[in-house]
Amino acid sequence: MDKPYVIGIDIGGTNSVFGVVDTRGNVLYNGSIKTGKYEDVNDYVRALGEGLQAVIRSAGGRDKIKGIGVGAPNGNYFNGCIEFAANLPWKGKVPLAQLISDRTGGIPVTLTNDANAAAIGEMTYGAARGLKDFIVITLGTGVGSGIVCGGNLVYGHDGFAGELGHTTVRRENGRLCGCGRHGCGPYGTRVADDAHGRESAASAGTGQNHLEGRLRRGRAGRQAIDRDLRHHG
């Protein structure tokens, strides 16, 4: 295989983690940067590019990398942009896929919503293998969702179908959300409050420790889903 690896980038409101991944889903080389540290997206892309170049060198060079996949809040698969993300420092419409491709010497970059990326990952490597209809809920700085029907990810006509995170769940006394409304999913539930506490605690650790923490939580979630499927099967 001429280009045996791809790069995955997970952009969150607190941390951005990235890694070189093989065809079995194994993370071979990884790194991270603090998302919120960079108010200017160009500074962010510059720092991210430096980290990516380091793992690309470890993997044997750019010729070994087939492409880059990015999961980001409010990421639009159709145009490669982050659009008006409430929990990121950069406002408006940001052409992040193109910026990353330019920074890495033209490596093809595909960008989508982070929860949609999680759904694809679970369908390919995780608890949803073999399933055709399911929903993935992600808890982090915000709450996200990815919906799969008939084996296909639901994008809708504009790339933002199935986004549960900014559904109003508390109409009275809801906390102010970064989108400007009150009581959205990330700010209207007890489980969301707990998720924010975990994210804050996790922000002290980055790189391998942060990635391993995410993998542990993922394994625990998969085990719980497997138990539930056996119980109702």
C-alpha positions, -999 to 999 in steps of 0.1 A, spaced: 0 0 0 15 33 -11 -2 55 14 -11 33 44 -21 60 69 -45 88 74 -46 116 100 -76 122 123 -81 155 140 -107 160 168 -113 197 175 -130 204 208 -137 237 227 -109 229 251 -84 207 233 -76 196 198 -61 161 195 -47 145 164 -30 113 154 -18 91 125 -41 61 121 -36 29 102 -63 9 84 -73 -10 116 -80 22 135 -48 21 156 -34 54 166 3 52 159 15 88 166 -4 116 183 -3 151 197 -25 179 209 -28 216 213 -51 239 233 -79 251 211 -90 281 232 -54 294 233 -57 308 198 -82 336 192 -70 340 156 -77 309 135 -46 315 115 -25 312 147 -44 281 155 -37 265 121 -1 275 123 3 257 157 -18 227 145 3 225 113 35 223 134 21 194 154 9 177 123 43 180 106 58 163 136 35 132 135 38 131 97 76 129 100 72 101 125 50 82 101 76 84 73 67 116 55 38 131 36 39 104 9 26 79 36 -5 100 43 -36 94 22 -57 122 37 -68 141 68 -102 138 84 -114 166 108 -142 164 133 -152 199 146 -181 216 162 -205 230 135 -183 215 108 -201 214 75 -192 183 54 -205 199 22 -181 229 22 -153 221 46 -162 251 69 -168 256 105 -199 277 107 -207 300 136 -195 275 163 -207 287 197 -179 270 217 -149 280 196 -130 313 196 -134 319 159 -167 335 148 -184 333 114 -176 309 87 -141 295 88 -128 275 57 -108 252 80 -104 222 56 -87 244 30 -65 261 56 -53 228 69 -47 214 34 -27 245 25 -6 241 57 2 205 51 14 208 15 -19 199 -2 -29 167 16 -66 162 10 -88 172 40 -124 163 47 -142 181 75 -175 172 92 -193 178 125 -175 161 154 -205 140 165 -210 128 129 -173 118 128 -179 99 161 -209 81 145 -188 71 115 -160 58 139 -184 38 159 -200 23 128 -166 14 114 -146 3 145 -168 5 176 -201 -4 193 -222 3 162 -205 -22 138 -232 -41 119 -259 -16 129 -277 4 103 -299 27 124 -285 44 155 -277 77 172 -244 87 188 -245 114 216 -212 131 224 -206 150 257 -177 175 259 -175 212 260 -209 210 242 -234 182 235 -235 168 200 -253 141 180 -248 120 149 -277 101 133 -274 71 110 -304 58 91 -302 28 68 -264 28 71 -261 64 59 -252 94 80 -280 120 80 -266 154 68 -298 171 56 -299 196 28 -274 220 45 -251 197 64 -266 204 99 -294 178 102 -299 160 135 -281 185 157 -296 180 192 -271 201 211 -289 234 206 -324 221 211 -339 241 240 -345 217 269 -350 242 297 -372 271 288 -371 288 323 -338 295 342 -317 279 316 -280 289 315 -268 312 287 -253 292 258 -226 304 236 -251 306 207 -269 334 225 -299 314 237 -308 300 271 -314 264 281 -298 246 251 -288 210 255 -253 217 268 -267 242 294 -300 228 303 -294 193 318 -277 178 348 -258 153 326 -245 183 306 -233 200 338 -215 168 347 -199 166 313 -186 202 316 -170 192 349 -153 162 334 -141 183 304 -126 209 327 -108 183 348 -95 166 316 -82 198 302 -52 195 325 -40 165 305 -32 165 268 -15 143 242 -13 106 250 -30 109 284 -59 129 270 -63 104 241 -62 74 264 -88 91 286 -111 94 256 -105 58 246 -113 46 282 -146 65 282 -153 51 247 -147 16 258 -169 20 289 -197 34 267 -194 5 242 -196 -20 271 -227 -3 284 -243 -4 249 -234 -40 244 -250 -49 278 -281 -31 268 -283 -47 234 -279 -82 250 -307 -73 275 -331 -62 248 -320 -86 221 
